[in-house]
Amino acid sequence: MIAPIPYQPRRFRAAAAHYLEGRAPYPEALIARVALLSGLGPEGRVLDLGCGPGQLAGAFATRCAAVLGIDPEPEMLRIAIASGVANATWVQGSSYDIGPQLGRFRLVVIGRAFHWMDRPDTLRRLEAIVEPQGAVALFADHHPALPDNAWHAPWRAVLDRYTSPGSARTWRRSPDWVPHESVLLESSFARLERIGVIERRCIPAETLVQRALSMSDTSRTALGAQVETMAADLRAAVAPFVRNGEIVEVVEAEALIARRAD
């Protein structure tokens, strides 16, 4: 049995305000490739599950007839609604609310959120609403071990110091954590393909503080009075790599596309 991370519907309440500024955007080239490989066309529908402030919903909206974004956090949905995506509908809910009442979808996208869900249960629910030739795409990103990313290790070390031992982040690093690929291979969506796009970006150094605050384990709610101390430690950790107020990062954004095996 794969035990899910305990469900906390307001986990990202304080993090929502920092999300768009802190998180790296998904490259247009990656969005285009996922749309092509999933067969998404102008008549198709997309479900953005765990949509947050609507980064993926907005990216796919111009490539389909309609997008449905679902998230349990009202603050995330408030930001998503403010984005003004014309063909998007936003619903407060979670993976536990997936069902035939939502209709059928050519593509289901999940950005940095699948680990929060009861993954086997979510995939069983998606079986009923993903079109036979449709797909589920899990989006993620990481920083390759390149000279441009030398700041990343000291930045992460600060986050580690402020993350409690029982947090979701430490759980996912434990040997008991089952990778997404293993979960997918035991589901109906067992035909897997991973694609990625690597980009070099210059960002304001302060973005790295916002990024930390956009994470549930180091959000203002999680840290309370320690927030400003963590922010100061983050600024000090990356200071040697800052030039003219900016820092260079190389981000590899990827999508794990899962289709039915039959």
Backbone bond lengths (Angstrom), bond angles and torsions (degrees), N, CA, C in turn:
res aa  C-N    CA-C-N  psi(-1)  N-CA   C-N-CA  omega(-1)  CA-C   N-CA-C  phi
1 M - - - 1.473 - - 1.530 109.35 -
2 I 1.330 116.91 136.14 1.462 122.30 179.43 1.528 107.81 -99.63
3 A 1.328 115.75 107.41 1.463 120.00 -177.90 1.526 110.00 -77.31
4 P 1.325 117.34 127.91 1.466 119.14 178.43 1.519 111.76 -78.74
5 I 1.334 116.71 159.50 1.455 121.14 169.42 1.528 107.53 -63.02
6 P 1.325 118.90 132.84 1.472 119.95 -177.75 1.522 112.39 -52.27
7 Y 1.315 115.29 133.73 1.460 121.97 -175.83 1.523 110.62 -73.66
8 Q 1.333 117.19 123.58 1.456 123.78 174.98 1.527 107.77 -128.74
9 P 1.321 118.75 100.70 1.472 121.61 -171.44 1.522 114.65 -61.64
10 R 1.343 119.64 -25.55 1.461 121.04 -178.01 1.534 111.88 -106.46
11 R 1.298 117.00 24.42 1.465 122.60 -176.10 1.541 112.06 -56.81
12 F 1.341 116.64 -36.47 1.463 120.74 -174.23 1.531 112.95 -103.98
13 R 1.306 117.27 20.71 1.468 119.82 -177.11 1.529 111.41 -57.95
14 A 1.330 118.00 -50.61 1.458 121.16 -178.73 1.518 112.16 -79.33
15 A 1.336 117.21 -25.56 1.463 121.27 -176.79 1.523 112.49 -74.86
16 A 1.324 117.45 -23.57 1.464 121.18 -172.02 1.521 113.04 -56.43
17 A 1.319 117.40 -41.02 1.463 121.03 -175.80 1.523 112.80 -65.86
18 H 1.323 117.96 -18.78 1.466 122.22 -176.33 1.529 112.57 -104.23
19 Y 1.321 116.77 -1.92 1.460 119.93 -168.17 1.530 113.18 -69.12
20 L 1.299 117.84 -52.99 1.459 120.22 -175.32 1.525 111.84 -65.32
21 E 1.321 116.93 -36.50 1.455 119.58 179.18 1.526 111.90 -74.71
22 G 1.327 116.16 -33.62 1.455 119.03 -173.56 1.517 115.69 -88.41
23 R 1.315 118.02 -34.57 1.452 120.53 -173.76 1.527 112.08 -86.73
24 A 1.323 115.30 141.50 1.464 120.14 177.86 1.526 109.69 -66.48
25 P 1.331 118.47 135.84 1.472 120.66 178.11 1.519 110.99 -71.42
26 Y 1.323 115.62 156.98 1.464 120.32 176.12 1.527 109.07 -81.59
27 P 1.335 117.80 129.80 1.472 119.94 -177.67 1.522 112.62 -63.23
28 E 1.306 116.29 142.80 1.466 122.17 178.34 1.520 110.76 -58.92
29 A 1.334 117.13 -36.51 1.467 119.95 -179.90 1.522 111.48 -62.80
30 L 1.314 117.35 -35.14 1.462 120.80 178.58 1.523 110.42 -70.71
31 I 1.324 116.96 -43.18 1.465 121.17 178.17 1.528 109.87 -58.66
32 A 1.330 116.18 -46.05 1.466 120.57 -178.31 1.524 111.23 -62.23
33 R 1.313 116.27 -40.62 1.467 119.78 -178.26 1.527 111.87 -68.13
34 V 1.329 116.92 -40.68 1.466 120.45 177.81 1.525 110.47 -64.19
35 A 1.323 116.97 -42.38 1.469 120.68 178.05 1.523 110.41 -59.71
36 L 1.319 116.84 -43.06 1.459 120.71 -179.59 1.521 111.70 -65.52
37 L 1.316 117.05 -48.18 1.469 120.80 -175.78 1.526 112.51 -68.93
38 S 1.326 116.88 -26.89 1.467 119.76 179.28 1.521 112.53 -88.52
39 G 1.328 117.24 -3.81 1.454 120.25 -179.04 1.512 113.44 71.39
40 L 1.323 116.76 25.29 1.461 120.23 -179.85 1.526 110.03 -72.43
41 G 1.323 115.64 127.64 1.452 121.04 179.80 1.513 111.59 -126.45
42 P 1.307 117.89 -178.54 1.468 121.85 -175.16 1.523 114.19 -64.33
43 E 1.339 117.94 -15.69 1.466 119.91 178.63 1.524 111.96 -98.06
44 G 1.310 118.19 -3.90 1.453 121.59 -174.68 1.515 113.69 -81.08
45 R 1.323 115.21 164.36 1.458 122.38 175.87 1.527 109.16 -117.56
46 V 1.329 115.29 147.24 1.464 122.23 179.81 1.522 108.89 -123.35
47 L 1.331 116.04 136.05 1.457 122.18 172.15 1.520 108.39 -108.13
48 D 1.324 116.53 122.00 1.463 122.24 174.68 1.519 106.32 -102.31
49 L 1.331 115.75 101.94 1.462 122.46 -173.44 1.527 109.34 -94.17
50 G 1.335 116.40 125.07 1.454 120.15 -170.70 1.508 108.69 70.91
51 C 1.325 116.15 48.92 1.466 122.66 -166.16 1.519 113.89 -69.71
52 G 1.354 118.44 -18.68 1.455 119.07 -176.81 1.518 110.28 56.90
53 P 1.343 118.39 -136.25 1.465 120.62 -179.54 1.517 113.69 -81.65
54 G 1.332 118.26 9.29 1.460 120.92 171.17 1.511 116.01 91.35
55 Q 1.338 118.30 25.33 1.462 120.24 179.85 1.522 112.01 -58.44
56 L 1.333 117.39 -51.05 1.458 120.23 -177.96 1.526 111.44 -73.80
57 A 1.314 116.86 -39.74 1.470 119.59 178.90 1.520 110.24 -57.16
58 G 1.316 116.78 -45.77 1.450 120.27 179.26 1.517 112.75 -65.73
59 A 1.331 116.65 -35.98 1.465 120.58 -178.98 1.524 112.19 -67.92
60 F 1.330 117.24 -35.26 1.462 120.69 -177.64 1.525 113.03 -91.82
61 A 1.322 117.81 -11.88 1.463 120.87 -172.62 1.520 113.09 -59.45
62 T 1.314 117.73 -34.82 1.464 120.33 -178.40 1.524 112.65 -78.00
63 R 1.308 117.19 -4.48 1.468 121.79 -176.14 1.524 112.69 -110.61
64 C 1.324 117.76 7.39 1.459 119.83 -176.31 1.524 110.07 -151.00
65 A 1.323 114.70 175.65 1.461 119.46 -178.55 1.520 112.36 -77.41
66 A 1.336 117.12 -36.77 1.460 120.48 -175.74 1.522 109.52 -159.42
67 V 1.330 114.44 150.29 1.462 122.30 176.63 1.522 108.36 -125.84
68 L 1.325 115.48 136.98 1.456 121.74 173.37 1.524 107.83 -114.86
69 G 1.335 116.96 121.30 1.456 121.78 176.96 1.513 110.40 -106.77
70 I 1.332 116.52 129.68 1.466 122.40 -179.56 1.522 109.02 -123.35
71 D 1.315 117.01 131.18 1.457 121.67 177.21 1.527 108.88 -154.72
72 P 1.327 117.75 146.00 1.471 119.01 179.98 1.514 114.42 -80.12
73 E 1.342 118.18 -13.78 1.466 120.68 -172.97 1.529 111.63 -97.12
74 P 1.326 117.92 115.77 1.469 120.64 179.97 1.527 113.61 -58.65
75 E 1.333 118.53 -35.66 1.464 120.16 -179.89 1.527 111.27 -65.70
76 M 1.317 117.24 -37.92 1.460 120.57 175.52 1.526 109.91 -62.57
77 L 1.312 117.00 -44.17 1.465 120.76 -178.47 1.525 111.54 -67.84
78 R 1.326 117.15 -33.95 1.462 119.60 176.90 1.531 110.55 -60.56
79 I 1.318 116.44 -42.59 1.467 120.73 178.43 1.526 110.41 -67.78
80 A 1.333 116.39 -40.59 1.466 120.08 179.35 1.526 111.14 -62.25
81 I 1.323 117.37 -43.90 1.469 121.12 179.56 1.530 110.08 -62.04
82 A 1.326 116.27 -38.88 1.465 120.58 -179.10 1.522 112.73 -66.61
83 S 1.344 117.26 -16.99 1.469 120.25 179.33 1.520 112.01 -68.41
84 G 1.332 116.86 -20.29 1.453 120.95 174.05 1.517 115.93 72.57
85 V 1.323 117.80 27.98 1.471 120.60 177.99 1.525 108.49 -69.05
86 A 1.322 116.60 117.15 1.466 121.24 -168.29 1.522 113.20 -65.15
87 N 1.321 117.95 -39.53 1.467 119.93 -174.74 1.518 112.36 -102.62
88 A 1.343 116.96 27.08 1.461 121.48 179.63 1.522 110.46 -108.99
89 T 1.331 114.54 143.07 1.459 122.71 172.12 1.522 107.21 -119.32
90 W 1.329 116.61 138.12 1.459 121.36 -176.17 1.519 109.50 -117.89
91 V 1.325 116.16 132.42 1.459 121.76 -176.45 1.527 109.40 -132.70
92 Q 1.328 116.06 132.45 1.465 119.20 174.32 1.519 108.74 -79.33
93 G 1.317 116.14 124.17 1.455 121.11 -179.00 1.513 109.74 174.19
94 S 1.315 115.63 -172.44 1.457 121.29 -177.32 1.522 109.45 -139.37
95 S 1.317 115.73 -175.83 1.469 120.08 177.70 1.524 111.64 -61.44
96 Y 1.327 116.86 -23.83 1.466 120.29 179.70 1.528 112.00 -72.80
97 D 1.321 116.82 -9.74 1.466 120.93 179.15 1.517 112.94 -98.58
98 I 1.335 117.29 2.23 1.462 120.74 179.04 1.523 109.65 -67.53
99 G 1.331 115.70 133.96 1.456 120.28 177.45 1.511 111.00 -171.73
100 P 1.326 117.44 174.52 1.468 121.62 -178.27 1.522 113.95 -58.24
101 Q 1.324 117.85 -20.96 1.471 120.62 -179.83 1.525 111.94 -63.26
102 L 1.317 117.58 -17.01 1.465 121.22 179.84 1.523 112.78 -81.21
103 G 1.343 116.80 -15.09 1.459 120.10 -176.23 1.519 111.11 91.24
104 R 1.332 116.21 -165.74 1.465 122.53 -176.34 1.524 110.01 -109.17
105 F 1.347 114.59 150.75 1.453 120.47 -176.50 1.530 109.93 -135.08
106 R 1.332 114.30 140.99 1.460 119.33 173.49 1.528 110.95 -76.72
107 L 1.332 115.32 -33.38 1.459 120.05 -174.48 1.523 109.60 -143.00
108 V 1.325 115.17 134.29 1.459 121.88 171.22 1.521 107.38 -114.52
109 V 1.323 116.97 123.73 1.451 121.04 179.40 1.527 109.41 -113.13
110 I 1.319 115.29 141.49 1.467 121.85 -179.85 1.522 106.78 -135.40
111 G 1.313 117.06 114.88 1.455 120.99 -176.15 1.516 112.55 -105.72
112 R 1.320 117.58 111.02 1.471 122.97 176.42 1.533 111.44 53.04
113 A 1.328 118.15 34.37 1.464 119.89 -174.21 1.524 114.26 -135.57
114 F 1.322 118.76 -11.96 1.466 120.21 -173.95 1.524 111.40 -61.18
115 H 1.330 116.80 -32.96 1.462 120.19 -177.62 1.525 112.63 -65.92
116 W 1.345 117.54 -20.50 1.453 120.02 178.82 1.525 112.31 -79.00
117 M 1.322 117.44 -13.07 1.461 121.85 -171.80 1.527 111.73 -96.63
118 D 1.317 115.06 162.16 1.466 120.35 165.35 1.520 105.08 -75.62
119 R 1.320 116.63 95.77 1.458 121.24 -165.34 1.531 113.80 -64.15
120 P 1.340 119.91 -47.64 1.470 117.92 177.24 1.526 112.99 -61.09
121 D 1.327 116.33 -40.64 1.464 120.03 179.03 1.526 110.71 -64.48
122 T 1.326 116.77 -41.99 1.463 120.48 179.40 1.519 111.38 -60.84
123 L 1.321 117.23 -44.06 1.470 120.39 -178.91 1.525 111.15 -67.14
124 R 1.324 117.39 -35.75 1.473 119.61 176.04 1.529 110.51 -63.98
125 R 1.315 116.96 -40.12 1.458 120.84 179.16 1.535 110.99 -67.52
126 L 1.334 116.32 -36.40 1.459 120.00 -179.48 1.527 112.27 -68.95
127 E 1.320 117.96 -25.34 1.463 120.98 178.32 1.523 111.45 -53.26
128 A 1.324 116.21 -36.52 1.466 120.80 -174.03 1.522 112.98 -79.79
129 I 1.337 118.27 -15.21 1.468 118.51 -173.04 1.528 113.67 -122.01
130 V 1.325 118.47 -11.04 1.464 120.54 176.55 1.527 108.71 -87.06
131 E 1.324 116.22 130.02 1.461 120.55 179.20 1.532 110.88 -57.00
132 P 1.350 117.83 152.71 1.473 120.22 -176.19 1.531 114.17 -52.14
133 Q 1.327 117.69 -38.24 1.458 120.48 179.88 1.532 112.40 -98.40
134 G 1.321 116.01 11.49 1.457 120.47 -177.91 1.516 112.81 -82.80
135 A 1.329 115.38 -172.05 1.461 119.91 -173.28 1.522 110.83 -149.78
136 V 1.329 113.14 160.64 1.465 122.88 169.61 1.519 106.52 -115.09
137 A 1.329 117.32 130.51 1.468 121.17 -178.92 1.523 109.87 -122.94
138 L 1.329 115.50 121.22 1.460 122.18 177.12 1.530 108.64 -97.94
139 F 1.323 116.87 122.78 1.454 121.68 -178.58 1.528 110.37 -101.91
140 A 1.326 115.21 143.65 1.462 121.34 177.91 1.518 108.14 -155.17
141 D 1.310 116.56 172.96 1.463 120.14 173.05 1.520 109.22 -149.85
142 H 1.314 115.39 158.31 1.457 120.86 175.15 1.516 109.34 -152.49
143 H 1.312 115.57 169.96 1.468 122.08 -178.51 1.529 108.55 -109.11
144 P 1.333 117.90 109.89 1.463 120.10 178.04 1.530 111.01 -60.39
145 A 1.323 115.33 155.23 1.468 121.08 -179.65 1.522 109.76 -77.64
146 L 1.328 116.00 77.60 1.455 123.58 -179.64 1.531 109.55 -119.43
147 P 1.341 117.63 157.99 1.471 119.27 178.92 1.533 113.68 -54.50
148 D 1.329 117.78 -36.68 1.461 120.26 179.12 1.525 112.57 -60.93
149 N 1.332 116.27 -24.46 1.468 120.54 -177.18 1.523 112.63 -101.02
150 A 1.323 117.71 23.43 1.464 120.53 -179.37 1.524 112.17 -61.08
151 W 1.333 117.37 -24.56 1.463 121.94 179.16 1.519 112.75 -71.16
152 H 1.334 116.21 -19.11 1.463 119.66 -168.94 1.520 112.84 -67.53
153 A 1.331 117.87 -41.18 1.468 120.53 -179.08 1.528 112.02 -62.45
154 P 1.342 120.03 -49.45 1.471 117.93 177.07 1.525 113.36 -64.69
155 W 1.324 117.03 -32.49 1.475 120.00 176.66 1.523 110.62 -64.03
156 R 1.352 116.24 -45.85 1.461 119.72 179.26 1.524 111.48 -66.04
157 A 1.335 116.79 -33.78 1.461 119.92 -179.93 1.524 110.89 -62.02
158 V 1.328 116.62 -37.29 1.462 119.66 176.24 1.525 110.26 -64.62
159 L 1.316 116.93 -45.06 1.469 119.38 178.46 1.525 110.99 -58.71
160 D 1.329 116.41 -41.02 1.465 120.17 179.80 1.526 111.38 -59.69
161 R 1.328 116.59 -38.56 1.468 119.64 -178.79 1.524 112.02 -66.10
162 Y 1.325 116.09 -28.15 1.466 119.87 -176.07 1.529 113.05 -100.78
163 T 1.323 116.74 3.26 1.461 120.43 179.65 1.518 109.74 -96.64
164 S 1.316 117.28 127.70 1.463 120.78 -177.74 1.528 110.52 -70.20
165 P 1.348 117.44 150.22 1.473 121.22 -176.17 1.531 113.78 -58.02
166 G 1.319 117.95 -31.20 1.460 120.21 -177.61 1.512 114.42 -94.08
167 S 1.317 117.22 17.10 1.459 120.65 -175.34 1.524 111.95 -74.80
168 A 1.327 115.02 165.78 1.465 120.21 176.76 1.523 111.15 -62.16
169 R 1.327 116.31 -34.94 1.469 120.13 -179.02 1.521 111.71 -63.85
170 T 1.339 117.44 -43.08 1.457 119.67 178.86 1.528 110.91 -70.76
171 W 1.324 117.27 -32.12 1.455 121.20 177.47 1.528 109.88 -61.06
172 R 1.332 116.55 -44.81 1.465 120.71 -177.82 1.527 112.26 -68.21
173 R 1.318 117.78 -18.94 1.462 121.41 178.01 1.526 112.88 -91.08
174 S 1.321 116.63 -6.34 1.460 120.06 -176.27 1.525 110.49 -76.10
175 P 1.345 117.92 157.02 1.466 120.68 178.77 1.519 113.32 -65.82
176 D 1.325 117.51 -14.56 1.465 120.67 179.85 1.533 112.97 -84.08
177 W 1.345 116.93 -9.31 1.454 119.47 -178.21 1.531 109.94 -72.65
178 V 1.330 116.31 130.34 1.465 121.96 179.89 1.523 108.58 -92.81
179 P 1.330 119.04 121.96 1.469 120.99 -178.74 1.527 112.05 -62.26
180 H 1.321 115.38 154.76 1.461 120.86 179.61 1.527 111.49 -56.65
181 E 1.330 116.72 -39.55 1.464 119.89 -177.38 1.531 111.36 -59.05
182 S 1.324 116.32 -40.43 1.467 119.73 179.61 1.519 111.41 -65.31
183 V 1.337 115.09 -39.38 1.467 119.22 179.36 1.525 110.04 -65.52
184 L 1.315 117.10 -44.31 1.462 120.98 -179.97 1.523 111.77 -63.86
185 L 1.310 117.64 -39.73 1.461 120.73 -177.77 1.527 112.31 -66.41
186 E 1.312 116.77 -19.25 1.472 120.84 176.49 1.520 112.24 -94.31
187 S 1.327 116.79 4.56 1.465 121.42 -177.94 1.522 110.42 -110.00
188 S 1.321 115.49 -176.70 1.464 120.33 175.32 1.527 111.43 -70.38
189 F 1.334 116.78 -21.20 1.469 121.57 -178.11 1.527 109.23 -96.79
190 A 1.321 115.52 66.82 1.468 120.72 -170.00 1.523 113.88 -103.18
191 R 1.324 118.41 1.58 1.468 120.83 176.24 1.515 107.47 -96.88
192 L 1.330 115.74 108.23 1.457 121.30 -167.43 1.523 111.97 -111.82
193 E 1.327 114.60 144.19 1.460 122.13 175.10 1.526 107.90 -146.14
194 R 1.333 116.62 130.78 1.457 121.00 179.41 1.526 109.61 -111.49
195 I 1.319 115.82 132.72 1.460 120.97 176.34 1.526 108.10 -129.56
196 G 1.336 116.01 155.08 1.453 118.90 -178.17 1.512 112.40 -149.69
197 V 1.319 114.52 157.93 1.460 122.57 176.84 1.526 107.22 -131.98
198 I 1.323 117.14 131.36 1.459 122.49 -179.31 1.527 109.08 -108.43
199 E 1.325 115.88 128.23 1.461 121.30 -179.54 1.523 110.66 -132.35
200 R 1.332 115.74 142.79 1.468 121.98 170.48 1.523 108.11 -100.49
201 R 1.322 116.07 131.66 1.453 120.97 -176.35 1.532 109.60 -134.16
202 C 1.317 116.34 148.36 1.463 122.84 168.44 1.523 107.25 -103.99
203 I 1.312 116.84 124.47 1.460 120.68 -177.33 1.527 109.14 -128.01
204 P 1.332 117.96 153.79 1.463 119.42 172.06 1.528 109.72 -59.12
205 A 1.305 117.28 137.98 1.463 120.31 -179.02 1.529 111.46 -58.35
206 E 1.331 116.25 -31.19 1.463 119.70 -179.15 1.529 112.05 -65.63
207 T 1.333 116.89 -18.34 1.465 120.23 176.37 1.524 111.20 -57.41
208 L 1.316 116.78 -32.80 1.464 120.06 -177.21 1.530 111.87 -71.10
209 V 1.317 117.34 -26.69 1.463 119.96 171.56 1.521 109.96 -72.13
210 Q 1.350 116.42 -43.99 1.458 120.34 177.82 1.530 110.96 -61.12
211 R 1.316 116.74 -36.76 1.466 120.81 178.87 1.518 110.87 -61.97
212 A 1.316 116.80 -43.77 1.465 119.91 177.73 1.521 111.35 -62.19
213 L 1.329 116.55 -41.45 1.460 120.53 -178.99 1.524 112.49 -71.46
214 S 1.339 117.42 -16.48 1.462 121.18 177.93 1.520 112.41 -83.45
215 M 1.322 117.07 -5.27 1.467 121.83 -179.46 1.521 109.52 -96.76
216 S 1.306 116.78 137.83 1.461 120.01 -173.87 1.521 112.63 -62.56
217 D 1.331 118.44 -35.65 1.457 120.81 -176.65 1.519 113.32 -75.54
218 T 1.340 117.38 -18.37 1.470 120.71 178.10 1.529 110.70 -124.82
219 S 1.312 116.63 27.67 1.465 121.29 177.77 1.525 110.08 -78.32
220 R 1.316 115.76 171.22 1.464 120.48 177.39 1.527 111.13 -60.98
221 T 1.325 116.88 -35.65 1.458 119.96 178.56 1.517 110.80 -66.18
222 A 1.332 117.09 -42.48 1.460 120.66 -177.11 1.520 112.42 -70.01
223 L 1.339 117.63 -37.64 1.465 120.65 -172.09 1.518 114.35 -98.96
224 G 1.321 117.30 -24.17 1.460 119.08 179.30 1.516 111.98 59.23
225 A 1.334 116.33 -124.83 1.461 121.74 -175.39 1.519 113.18 -67.10
226 Q 1.317 118.58 -13.56 1.464 121.76 -179.34 1.528 113.49 -82.00
227 V 1.323 117.92 -6.03 1.460 120.81 -173.32 1.522 112.16 -58.47
228 E 1.315 117.83 -49.05 1.466 120.05 -176.33 1.524 111.50 -67.20
229 T 1.329 117.05 -33.73 1.466 120.20 176.35 1.515 110.56 -65.40
230 M 1.343 116.49 -43.32 1.458 119.38 177.23 1.522 110.74 -61.98
231 A 1.324 117.07 -43.88 1.465 120.65 -179.50 1.531 110.57 -59.64
232 A 1.319 117.37 -42.17 1.465 120.49 178.58 1.520 110.85 -65.06
233 D 1.324 117.23 -39.62 1.471 120.94 178.86 1.527 111.18 -66.28
234 L 1.327 117.00 -37.01 1.466 120.53 177.92 1.528 110.62 -65.34
235 R 1.316 116.55 -44.67 1.469 120.00 179.88 1.523 110.65 -61.96
236 A 1.320 116.70 -40.06 1.463 120.13 179.28 1.528 111.38 -67.72
237 A 1.322 116.65 -36.97 1.465 120.54 -176.97 1.523 112.12 -66.67
238 V 1.339 117.20 -36.91 1.469 119.85 -176.71 1.525 112.95 -96.13
239 A 1.334 117.27 -5.95 1.469 120.74 -175.93 1.523 113.49 -53.23
240 P 1.341 120.61 -39.91 1.470 119.41 -179.70 1.528 114.14 -62.87
241 F 1.330 117.42 -15.66 1.460 121.11 -175.55 1.532 112.70 -105.13
242 V 1.325 116.81 0.39 1.466 121.79 -175.97 1.524 110.20 -88.64
243 R 1.329 114.92 133.12 1.466 121.21 175.45 1.529 108.35 -129.30
244 N 1.324 116.03 121.07 1.471 121.39 179.85 1.523 111.83 54.69
245 G 1.320 115.51 39.05 1.458 120.55 177.10 1.509 114.88 79.33
246 E 1.337 117.77 1.62 1.465 121.20 -177.51 1.525 111.04 -121.19
247 I 1.306 114.07 162.35 1.456 121.56 177.57 1.522 108.11 -135.56
248 V 1.311 116.62 146.83 1.468 121.52 179.54 1.518 108.54 -95.70
249 E 1.319 116.22 135.73 1.455 120.27 172.41 1.518 109.52 -135.42
250 V 1.325 115.18 146.07 1.454 122.28 172.79 1.521 106.79 -111.83
251 V 1.315 115.86 119.36 1.462 121.96 -176.20 1.516 109.66 -115.47
252 E 1.324 116.03 130.38 1.459 120.69 170.90 1.525 108.06 -102.53
253 A 1.318 115.69 107.41 1.459 121.42 176.37 1.519 108.10 -92.51
254 E 1.321 116.61 135.76 1.460 119.82 -175.45 1.518 111.46 -135.89
255 A 1.298 114.37 158.88 1.466 121.87 174.60 1.522 107.71 -130.93
256 L 1.304 116.23 128.80 1.462 123.04 173.18 1.527 106.48 -99.60
257 I 1.323 115.71 107.21 1.462 121.30 -175.03 1.522 108.75 -95.20
258 A 1.320 115.44 127.08 1.462 121.81 -177.25 1.535 109.38 -120.18
259 R 1.337 114.76 124.02 1.461 120.64 176.65 1.528 108.96 -120.66
260 R 1.311 115.58 165.52 1.459 119.72 176.53 1.529 110.59 -64.63
261 A 1.293 115.54 141.51 1.472 119.84 -176.13 1.517 112.61 -77.11
262 D 1.311 118.97 -20.78 1.466 120.77 -175.46 1.528 111.13 -88.07
